[in-house]
Amino acid sequence: MRTFATLVLLFATGVTLAQDYTNAYERQKGVVRIDQKTLCATCKQKERIATFLFDQDGFNIEEQTFDNGEKKGITRYFWKDGTLQSAQGYQAFSNKKLEKDPKAKAATTSTTIQIWDSTKISHEVRYTYAGPRLDKITSMDGEEQNIGHVTNLYYDNKGKVAREEHIDYPQTVPYYKTFKYVGDSVFIEYFKQDVRMGKGKKKFNKSGKLLYEATYNIAGVKVYECKNRYNQAGRILEQNIFETGVDGYGSHGELPGFEKITYRYDQLGKLAIVDKYFKGKVSVTDFYEYVLMAGK
């Protein structure tokens, strides 16, 4: 079984991309490189922003990021029996060049992600498991490994997440959300210091793919909504998004982003083009180009 859950929790780097690679290259031998290039409304030409490497079993083993053609970051992933074991990456901050490549060995007891700035650890994320279940995520900053954020997960008697608790340091007052599962829907409630701040809902199709999600503030006003549409093969075709920059806890985060995202595939079913809309027009287009690197 291929376990992308940990990878998604960390980077959210396009489950669609990984799944579509797996569908199209199931029987190929060798490493596949996927180049992600982008073209914005004001750009003169396509610019490579990322490169992904997948092994012959469909596992993401390396990611590189670029800015103006210059490599700015690299992360390598180590897998065992279908589960992410560890990853290590280097990131160039403050317009610095990337000076070092990661050289890490797979961990055997826990999952750890390290991001380095040149030769110093700038950020680390540790995953702790209780048996097969993810129990805690701890984010630490700097060489001193100061704890910055902790996420605790609690499960119901069916093995589903019932409560997700967050603690930001040095403040240690937890905020959390609870999950209630009814048929093909999940109902979410958001709390700060045990005070209810908002609510949400997610609805899934028979294949378990997300069809709809929405978040409401304490007054019942919608602050976020996303509707997903899929083709007959189960690949996502379109996302229609409404957002205000406010989350279920009432916190103001990033400014609203794209209002619609459409996905196009090639004849083999691989993700090829993603168009991102802002104010009714295509603002950014991402292109995915595939190269089979047999024998690497």
N, C-alpha and C positions, 0 to 999 in steps of 0.2 A: 504493500500500500504506500502510495506517495504522500508524504505529509508535508504540505506547504504552509500549514497553519502558523508555525513559528515565524517563518519568513514573512508572511503577510502581516502578522502583528507588529513586526519591526519596521519594515520598509514600505509595506503596501505597494509593492512594485508590480502591480498589474497581474493579478491572477489570470486574467483573460489571456495575456501574452503567454504565460507558462502553459496554460491548458491548451491553447491553440497550437503551440509548438508540439506538445505531446500528441495531440490528435493527428497532426500532419506528418510527424517524423517517427511514429511508433516503431517502424521496422528499419529505420536507417541506422547505419553503423558509423560511429565517429562523433566528433563534437560539432555542434551547430552554432555558428556565430550569428547573432541578430543585431544589426545596426539600427538604432533609432535615430532618425533625422527629423528636424523640425523646420517649418517654414511659417513665419509670422506675417501679419498684414504689412509690416514695414520692412521685412527682410528682402534682400535682393536675391538670395539663393538659399538652398537647403543647408542646414548646419547640423553636423552630427552632435548629439547631446549625450548619447549613451550607447554602450555595446554590452550585450549579454552573451554568455556562453552557457550552453546546455549540453550535458553529456548524452550518451546514446539511450539512457533510461529516462530522459526528460527532466533531470534535476538541474536547477540553476547552480552553476559552479563558480561563476565569476561575473562581476559587473564592473564596468568602467564608466566614468562620467567625464564629459568634456565641456569646455567653455571657450568659444572662439577658436576651436580646433586644438586647444591645448588640454592634455589630460589633467583633470583636477582631482580625481579620486578613483580608487580601486578597492573592491571588496571581494574576497574569495570565501566560498562556502564549502563545508565539509559534512558529508552525509554518511550515515550508517544505518543499514536496514530500513531505508526509506524515511528516516527522521533526521532533521538538521541537528548536527552535533555541535558545531562551532563555526565561527566566521571571524575574519579579521580584515580590517580595511584601513587605508590611509587616505586622509582628506587634506587638500591644500586650502587653508583658510587665508583670509585677508589678501587675496590676489597673489598668493605665493604659488610657486611651481611645486608640483608633486615630486618630492625628493626621494621617496622610499617606497618599495613594493612590500606587500605583506608576505611574510614567510611564517605560516602558522601550521601546527599539526592538529589533527582532529582531537577534540576532547573526548573523554570516555565516560564522564560522570554527569556533566551538566552542559548546558548550552550557553556560550558566552560570545557576545559580539563586541569587538574592540574597534574603535575608530581613533586613528593616530593623526596628529598634526606634526609632520616631519618625523621627529624621533621621540616625541612625547605623547603619552596617552591623553587624549582630550575628552573622550567619552567612552563609557563601557556599559553594556546592558547584559545582565545575567538572568537566566531563566532557571527556576527551581521547580522540580516536579515532585508530586506525591504519587508514586506509582506511575501510571501512564498519563496522568492528568497534569496539565500545567497549573501550578499552584501560586507562583509569585514571579513578578517581573521587577527587577531592581535596576534603576538607571543611576550611574555614578559619573561624576565629572572630575576632570583634572587628575594629575598624578597622585594626589592625596586620596583619590577615590572617595570623595565626599558624596554621600547619597543625595540625589536630587529628587527622585520620584520613585514611589513603590506602588505597584498594582497587585492586589490580592484577589484571587478568584475563588468563589465558593460554589459548590454544585448541589443539585437536588438529587433525590434518590434514583432518578433515571439517568444520571450522569450529565445533565445539561447545566450550563452556567446559570445559577440563580441570582448571584450578586457579584458585582464587579466593584471593588473598593479602591480608591485612589488616595494617596497621601503625598503631598508636596512638602519637601523640607527646605528651610528649617521649620516652617509651619507644619504642625503635625495633626491638624484637624482633618479627619477623613471626609471625603465626599464620595458618594457611591450611587450606583443605579441597580435596580432589581429587574428581573426578567420573569414573565409569566407566559407559559406556552399553552396556546389554545388552538388546536387543529393546525392549520398552515400559517398561523400568525403568532407573533411574539409581541407582548405588550410590555413597555418599559416605563419605569418611574425613576425620576432623578431626585436626589436628596443632598442637601448640605447641612451638616450638623443635625441630622435627623429631621430636617425641615424639607417638606416636599417642594421642589422648585419647578418641575415640569414633567411632561410625559411624552411617550413616543410609541410608534407602532411599526412593525415590519411584517410584510406578507410575502410568502414564498409560493412558487408553483409546485407541481407534483414532482418535479425533478430536484427540488431543493434550491432553485435559483431565486434570488431576490427580485420580486416584482415591484414592490412599492415600500417606501419608508417615509415617515414623517415625524417631526418633533414639534411639540407645542410648549409654550411657556406656561407659567402658573395661572395666567388669566385665560388660557385656552386658545391663544393666538398662535397660528402656525409660524414657526421661525425657520423651518427647513422641510423640504420635500424632494423626493427623487422617484421618478417612474422609469422603469427599465423595460425594454422590449427586446425579444429574442427571435432568432429564426428557427426553422424546424430542426436544425441540428443542435439547438441549444446554445448557440453563440450569441452574444449580446449584439444588437443592432443599433440601439439608440437609448440615450439617457436624457430625460428632461428634468431639469433641476431648478428648484427655487430655494434661495438661501438669503439670510439676512446678516450672517456673521455672528449670530448668537446661538449658543448651544442649549441643551436641555437644562443645564445648571444656571442659566441666565448670564453666563460669562460671554464677553465679547472677544472673539478670536480674530481670525483673518477676515479681510474684506471679502464680500461675495465674489465668486469666481465665474466659471462658465455656466451658461444657462441651458445649453444643450451640447451633447457629445454624440457623434455618430461614428460607427465602426464599419469598415469595409474589408472584405477578405478576398484572397486570390482563388484560383481554380482548385487548389489543393485544400482550401479551407483555412489557410494561415492568415492571421491578422496582417493586413497590408497598410491601411490608411485610417487614421483617426482624425476627424474634423471637430474642432472645438469652437463653439459659437459664443459670441458676446454681443449683446444689443442687436440680435437678429442677423448678424453676419459672421462668417467664418473668421475667427481671429488667429487661430493657430492650427496648423496641420502637422501631424506626426506621421512619418513614413517608416515602415519596418522592412528591412532588406535581409534576406536569409542566405547564408553561405555554409555549405556542408564541408567541414574540415576533416575529412576522413583520415583516420590513422593517427590523430594527434594524441 
